[in-house]
Amino acid sequence: MAGILDPVMLRITELKLPLDHPDEALREAIVQRLGISDDQLLDFTLFKRSYDARKKNTELLFIYTIDLTASDEAALLHKFADDHNITPAPDVSYKPVGQAPAELAERPIVVGFGPCGIFAGLLLAQMGFKPIILERGKEVRQRTKDTWGLWRKSVLNPESNVQFGEGGAGTFSDGKLYSQIKDPKHHGRKVLHEFVKAGAPDEILYVNKPHIGTFRLTGMVENMRQQIEAMGGEVRFEQKVTDLISEGEQLTGVVLESGEQLQSRHVVLALGHSARDTFRMLHARGVFMEAKPFSIGFRIEHPQTLIDQARLGKYAGHPKLGAADYKLVYHAKNGRSVYSFCMCPGGTVVAATSEPGRVVTNGMSQYSRNERNANSGIVVGITPEQDYPGGPLAGIELQERLESLAYELGGSNYQAPAQLVGDFVAGRRPAHWAVSNPHTSRA
Ligand SMILES: Cc1cc2nc3c(=O)[nH]c(=O)nc-3n(C[C@H](O)[C@H](O)[C@H](O)COP(=O)(O)OP(=O)(O)OC[C@H]3O[C@@H](n4cnc5c(N)ncnc54)[C@H](O)[C@@H]3O)c2cc1C
């Protein structure tokens, strides 16, 4: 089958084939669709593969988007000028925004080594800027041990956990790689290519809802750090930034917890959303901040087989489809919307807290997605105007209050309180709060 081909010349969309088609059938279908001979098709690559399971009682098909080169593309484009499913392929290659001068006067600083800090660091390194990256948590192997300490033994290390350390919250994330944000410059493609280079499976380049799985992410994060270092960058662990240095309006450097000062006028703050102490420091230093809307809710679990049946009917359990996902939205009369978020097929609910005496849950799964339960966040959008007036940090205070209450309700040992959906819907308080997923993790 085809290799990775960027940029390409022609794109075919909406090419449909049965789920069980042999590999060769794809090439045959392209040749037939274009009305060319086999030797005129020079190369092709899968850009996207999806399926539409919404219509019941119809055959489920794979729907392909294919990028290809053929021997006379101009003639083909002319022939299919009125066919919107055969077009020139867009150029999705990444164009660096700059290049470091030969003599680098000042190295940029990146604070945080989560997905945002990793990519800021990687791109700066690729452009020759030799960034210095400061991460408050530990390197990924040590951090993994600390994170399992919380999941298995209820011991929390506030500086090395699901949120903090090499790879940020991304390391123990589920590794779902899709977003509904528009991407006209194809930056997402660059991210996917870098992930494949760092050890993600090739299929993330074409499956509709790419997913890496928690356990593969650890090695990938380490690999990306090594690439940054090989290009002259530096990643320093257990180095928390606790203050900023400025001259007038100009930022000139950062202060570390150890008291060490690092000078640079170029600082990327890639802090994620859990570094509440750092947000408070920035606010106290007069950095402009505003409250943003966010969503709150709970995690819901079902047996995965139930979701597979509901979504895929007779195709449930088909090896090429894997565990099914779902997405639900409900627009209530009062103007609020409730929706499912971060649905993890065949996954696990995990404790994701980084602060003592508080509980936050999240969801993750392995690449195989073969755990017994599906889980998903069910959340409602809230806004500063309606729900937490009181300035830029009022949303954080609300989160802290709810997380402390969840901790108490779960038995004050980092287990999350759990109840049956039936009780919740009926508004019944359970006689005893259960804890979720006692057989797998403490969450
Ligand atoms: C269990 C779980 C599952 C998830 N699943 C998904 C998923 O499937 N798909 C998805 O898209 N998203 C998922 N997410 C969310 C995703 O992980 C985050 O959106 C993403 O990690 C945010 O990236 P970031 O780089 O902005 O911040 P973070 O990943 O939070 O990284 C910030 C880093 O900055 C460091 N830092 C903070 N303050 C300082 C300081 N003062 N000094 C030095 N270092 C500092 C932190 O230690 C941290 O490592 C999941 C999250 C969790 C916890």
The ligand as an SDF file (V2000), in Angstrom:
LIG
                    3D

 53 58  0  0  0  0  0  0  0  0999 V2000
   -6.2430   11.8060   32.1050 C   0  0  0  0  0  0  0  0  0  0  0  0
   -6.3410   12.8850   31.0180 C   0  0  0  0  0  0  0  0  0  0  0  0
   -6.8570   12.5440   29.7620 C   0  0  0  0  0  0  0  0  0  0  0  0
   -6.8960   13.4860   28.7260 C   0  0  0  0  0  0  0  0  0  0  0  0
   -7.2700   13.0750   27.4760 N   0  0  0  0  0  0  0  0  0  0  0  0
   -7.1710   13.9330   26.4280 C   0  0  0  0  0  0  0  0  0  0  0  0
   -7.3990   13.4870   25.0990 C   0  0  0  0  0  0  0  0  0  0  0  0
   -7.6840   12.3160   24.8570 O   0  0  0  0  0  0  0  0  0  0  0  0
   -7.3060   14.3960   24.0880 N   0  0  0  0  0  0  0  0  0  0  0  0
   -6.9770   15.7120   24.3320 C   0  0  0  0  0  0  0  0  0  0  0  0
   -6.8920   16.4900   23.3770 O   0  0  0  0  0  0  0  0  0  0  0  0
   -6.7460   16.1530   25.5840 N   0  0  0  0  0  0  0  0  0  0  0  0
   -6.8200   15.2970   26.6230 C   0  0  0  0  0  0  0  0  0  0  0  0
   -6.5340   15.7350   27.8930 N   0  0  0  0  0  0  0  0  0  0  0  0
   -6.2240   17.1560   28.0730 C   0  0  0  0  0  0  0  0  0  0  0  0
   -4.7880   17.4430   27.6080 C   0  0  0  0  0  0  0  0  0  0  0  0
   -3.8970   16.5860   28.2730 O   0  0  0  0  0  0  0  0  0  0  0  0
   -4.4790   18.9180   27.8920 C   0  0  0  0  0  0  0  0  0  0  0  0
   -5.3810   19.7270   27.1930 O   0  0  0  0  0  0  0  0  0  0  0  0
   -3.0530   19.2390   27.4350 C   0  0  0  0  0  0  0  0  0  0  0  0
   -2.1310   18.4580   28.1390 O   0  0  0  0  0  0  0  0  0  0  0  0
   -2.7680   20.7310   27.6380 C   0  0  0  0  0  0  0  0  0  0  0  0
   -1.4580   20.9700   27.2050 O   0  0  0  0  0  0  0  0  0  0  0  0
   -0.5980   22.1650   27.7750 P   0  0  0  0  0  0  0  0  0  0  0  0
    0.7970   21.9650   27.2720 O   0  0  0  0  0  0  0  0  0  0  0  0
   -1.2910   23.4290   27.4810 O   0  0  0  0  0  0  0  0  0  0  0  0
   -0.6370   22.0130   29.3590 O   0  0  0  0  0  0  0  0  0  0  0  0
   -0.1740   20.8220   30.3150 P   0  0  0  0  0  0  0  0  0  0  0  0
   -0.2240   19.5320   29.6110 O   0  0  0  0  0  0  0  0  0  0  0  0
   -0.9680   20.9790   31.5580 O   0  0  0  0  0  0  0  0  0  0  0  0
    1.3520   21.1450   30.5920 O   0  0  0  0  0  0  0  0  0  0  0  0
    1.7730   22.2510   31.3540 C   0  0  0  0  0  0  0  0  0  0  0  0
    3.1370   21.9230   31.9540 C   0  0  0  0  0  0  0  0  0  0  0  0
    3.6410   23.1090   32.5470 O   0  0  0  0  0  0  0  0  0  0  0  0
    4.2860   22.7750   33.7540 C   0  0  0  0  0  0  0  0  0  0  0  0
    4.2700   23.9750   34.6130 N   0  0  0  0  0  0  0  0  0  0  0  0
    3.1760   24.6160   35.0930 C   0  0  0  0  0  0  0  0  0  0  0  0
    3.5600   25.6850   35.8370 N   0  0  0  0  0  0  0  0  0  0  0  0
    4.9060   25.7100   35.8090 C   0  0  0  0  0  0  0  0  0  0  0  0
    5.8730   26.5680   36.4080 C   0  0  0  0  0  0  0  0  0  0  0  0
    5.5120   27.5950   37.1770 N   0  0  0  0  0  0  0  0  0  0  0  0
    7.1940   26.2860   36.1910 N   0  0  0  0  0  0  0  0  0  0  0  0
    7.5650   25.2410   35.4130 C   0  0  0  0  0  0  0  0  0  0  0  0
    6.6910   24.3840   34.8370 N   0  0  0  0  0  0  0  0  0  0  0  0
    5.3690   24.6200   35.0280 C   0  0  0  0  0  0  0  0  0  0  0  0
    3.4480   21.6360   34.3240 C   0  0  0  0  0  0  0  0  0  0  0  0
    4.1870   20.8370   35.2330 O   0  0  0  0  0  0  0  0  0  0  0  0
    3.0700   20.8680   33.0620 C   0  0  0  0  0  0  0  0  0  0  0  0
    3.9660   19.8230   32.7810 O   0  0  0  0  0  0  0  0  0  0  0  0
   -6.4860   14.8170   28.9620 C   0  0  0  0  0  0  0  0  0  0  0  0
   -5.9960   15.1810   30.2370 C   0  0  0  0  0  0  0  0  0  0  0  0
   -5.9030   14.2300   31.2460 C   0  0  0  0  0  0  0  0  0  0  0  0
   -5.3530   14.6300   32.5910 C   0  0  0  0  0  0  0  0  0  0  0  0
  1  2  1  0
  2  3  1  0
  2 52  2  0
  3  4  2  0
  4  5  1  0
  4 50  1  0
  5  6  2  0
  6  7  1  0
  6 13  1  0
  7  8  2  0
  7  9  1  0
  9 10  1  0
 10 11  2  0
 10 12  1  0
 12 13  2  0
 13 14  1  0
 14 15  1  0
 14 50  1  0
 15 16  1  0
 16 17  1  0
 16 18  1  0
 18 19  1  0
 18 20  1  0
 20 21  1  0
 20 22  1  0
 22 23  1  0
 23 24  1  0
 24 25  2  0
 24 26  1  0
 24 27  1  0
 27 28  1  0
 28 29  2  0
 28 30  1  0
 28 31  1  0
 31 32  1  0
 32 33  1  0
 33 34  1  0
 33 48  1  0
 34 35  1  0
 35 36  1  0
 35 46  1  0
 36 37  1  0
 36 45  1  0
 37 38  2  0
 38 39  1  0
 39 40  1  0
 39 45  2  0
 40 41  1  0
 40 42  2  0
 42 43  1  0
 43 44  2  0
 44 45  1  0
 46 47  1  0
 46 48  1  0
 48 49  1  0
 50 51  2  0
 51 52  1  0
 52 53  1  0
M  END
$$$$
